[in-house]
Amino acid sequence: MTVYKVVFNDSGFEPLPEGAYLVSITKCEEKTGKESGKLYLSWELTVQDGVYTGRKVWLNTSLLPEASWKIGDLLTALGESHASNTEMNLEPDDYLGRELVVTVTNTRMYEGKPQNDVDKLMPVPKKK
């Protein structure tokens, strides 16, 4: 039988450095907040270029009406129009594979370690 060398790393993975990244929406799941019990969408965003290609960050968007601005920001970054004080049917799977630019920060801490947060959502710059 083959013997395999296994190296254990206690740090898991390091957060992405702060900065702007081209990402693609690769998954979206409906989840329930542990404390609030309220539904939200967890968008998995995968870096598409540079040395961090393939790394993932997550964007959570509440489904509460008072927090719909975050979904509005996402739609705007994707080039989708939406009007204030209206309703729409959102099918998250329709956005899989779509690209946008996000700004990642590391100001939030969890168990003493910095965590990535998606701070800003921007459209992909048009090629000249």
Buried (B, 14 or more C-beta within 10 A) or exposed (E): EEEEEEEEEEEEEEBBEBEEBBBBBEBBEEEEEEEEEEEBBBBBBBBBEEEBEEBBBEBBBBEEEEBBEBBBBBBBBBEBEBEEEEEEEBEBEEBEEBBBBBBBBBEEEEEEEBEBBBBEBBEBEEEE
